Amino acid sequence: MSIPTVFANENQVTTLEPVVLSATQKKLSANTAEVGQQHIQSATTIGDALQHVSGVQSSAFGPNAGNPVIRSLSGNRVGIYENGQQLNGMNSFSGNISTPFSPLFTEKITIHKSSNAVRYGGHALGGSVDIDTGILSQKLEEKDHNLQLAYKKGFNMPDVKGIKLNFNNQKNLSTNIQFSRQEMSSYKIPGRSKAGICETGIFYPTGGINSSLADSCQKEARVEKNYNKSHQPYMNNYVLAQIEQDPSIFWDNYDGLEQFKYTHEATTNKRGKTYHNTPNPDYKPNTAEFVEDKISKDVTPNYDKKLGNSHLNNDNLAIGTTYFLDNGGAIGISFDRKTVDYGVPGFSLDNLTFQNVYKTKPVSVENEQNKYTLMANLPVNFSILDDVQFSASKQNYSSSEFLGASKVNTYKFESNAAELLLHHSASQHLKGTLGFNFNQRDIIGSGSQRYLPDVQTDRTAIFLMQDLNFDRWGINAGYRFETVDHQVNADKFKLSRNAKNTQLQDHDFDLNSYFASLSLRPTEYLDVVLKYSDSERAPDINELYASNIHYSEMLQEEGNQNLNKERAKNIELSTIFHIAQAQLTGTIYQTKFDDFKYLTNSGITTSGNRIPLKYWTENNTQINGFEIDASYVWDLEKFGKLKMNAFADLVKNHIDKSAEHSNNDGLYFSNMPTNRYGANLEWNHADWSARLSNIYYAKAQYLGKNINPEEPLPAYNLMDLSLSKKVKLQNANVNFFLNGSNLLNEEARPQNSMLKYIAPLPGRGFQLGVNIDI
């Protein structure tokens, strides 16, 4: 059971009826999209499931950790929810941590691509994603029982199996039980695991080393100045005779330098004796005395045709029961358990002493989430109040990182949340929602490589959203007041010697967020929406308190308690043109941030010259972008229907250069999404369906700087395919299907991936499978 649509949804600012673009993505408004079950089921991560939506990409921290990146924003700026409840996990703080996600039986995912801070708070300042798992029935089923079985055999895609059972009394009680598992031993890739630029771009043609690229490629790179044995015409026989008599003299008298073994003179006179020098067989006239040798050595494996340390095991067990009231309301309770362990491709360095023996250990992650939820929808016939919705959840979550077989840190989250929504309608034109929200999150850490202290965070909020709509125009507005209180316990936490903080302290913030939008429908074919939002976000605990090496992200992360709250002022204009079976949607937007939080490079490294030292800082930034979506449906009559949709998107994230701006950082952020062009064809006829899609990822134009300028990676295409056939067998509906990914087997390295230089996306893969509905 999911909460019914809120009337004054911050992003749904037009009264246009939903238009189905395909069976996998339904457009709700210009900045709200819904991805359906067919596309979700073939994904591995939540980022994979959403990357076909314009303006949304995956963080691609390896094939097993992909979180949504909305208009270049991610982490603690993009709220991720499951059945309306926030997923409070390490995925907000660490890119290598995946969002708990089980795709097999997920019903749909709704994406809000602009600020949703009024509805959900500052952590949705950059948008939100809500996963409907389907574990709670939204209405009583037609049959008193139903069994779904699924099996997928993967070829360079995960093996998947699952079962879902529904039974109900055909009156007022319905229960769902589901279990699913994803498994993958390792992925194949088209070529080498390390990018070609790791071989060609380490040394600048004009001299010098691109040290940041070398570190990202996990290579030891240096330039040695060595004596050129071809420079002098003679061997110095006096020196050679001394060394032959006592080899230690070479080091005691000549410091082990080769140039003392050679000379320009044909004879050497020493102690009244003349030595006739032997001609140098390697001599070449007019050559330099010293030559530079460029050393570039892999300190971690550069795999061929495979992606090392890319295993995956993902299990989900859930049970949910809904009780339907006589007055049309419902009460639901559920339990959901997700466990996942996976490898993070590439390696972290354990012994980091420069030019010494390197000890490389694979990074792996284990996550466990247990979530208990209560949800209630109670219709009310009192004055202007329509219904009351209440939800509460308790979540126990733990995330552990391993270096080899050793557990280096564990973080345990205990979260309690409650929300009350009052839906009201003063008239058929004026509707709205009054909401109250409380969330408490307790984080307790342990381990030798711990980089966050123990912190309890309390969030309390009240918000109001109103929706005034008429046939030709509408006004939507909302306001939220939120308090955030971080209470730190640093008794067992040791700050690094490089820390900017000297003593960790509690911090609290008051946040104000609002939005207003105007929607116009000048003709029945055209909708125009203008929206302005002003949103605030409190610094989260990693930005305030982090300290010490964060191995999996290959950096030393240091927080800053002097950070202010972050403010985003966004304006966007959307137009929706629709006629017959065609629709064209365009959105341009600009977001100006005050005190945008990001990690700045100090310019020095720690632990033996391998790990960059970075500090959390803030600066003003500006994001500009656009998205275009087009769709058309052809009725082929006896040959079925053919649907087409296409999109293009572009986003630029620009830092304002100020007194605080470091020369180690560029004017654009590193690891930002590139512009894309996508197209999708879907054909349906009787029991057959097929879909072919392709997304072109262009070469990056707006590059950042990490001391050295960021290196752009080549453009690539990702082409996917799905084909299915439904068969009726007595009481069972059987669906046979084939899924294919990266059909062109291209070497795909997303520019926004932290691992782009050492871990490409998987190569060509297929899944053969069957779904049985009894």
Secondary structure by P-SEA (a helix, b strand, c coil): cccccccccccccccccccccccccccccccbbbbcaaaaaacccccccccccccbbbccccccbbbbbccccccccbbbbccccccccccccccccccccccccccccccccccccccccccccccbbbbbccccccccccccbbbbbbbbbbccbbbbbbbbbbbcccccbbbbbbbbbbbbcccccccccccccccccccccccccaaaaaaaaccccbbbbbbccccccccaaaaaaaaaaccccccccccccccccccccccccccccccccccccccccccccbbbbbbbbbcccccccccccbbbbbbbbbbbbbbbcccccccccbbbbbbbbbbbcbbbbcccccccbbbbbbbbbbbbbbbbbbbbbbbbccccccbbbbbbbbbbbbbbbbccccccbbbbbbbbbbbbbbbbbcccccccccbbbbbbbbbbbbcccccccbbbbbbbbcbbbbbbbccccccccbbbbbbbbbbbbcccccccccccccbbbbbbbbbbbbccbbbbcccccbbbbbbbbbbbbccccccccccccccccccbbbbbccccbbbbbbbbbbbbbbcccbbbbbbbbbbbbcbbbbbbbcccccccccbbbbbbbbbbbccccbbbbbbcccccccccbbbbbbbcbbbbbbbccccccccccccccccccccccbbbbbbbcccbbbbbbbbbbccccbbbbccccbbbbbbbbbbbbbbbbbbbcccbbbbbbbbbccccccccccccccccccccccccbbbbbbbbcc
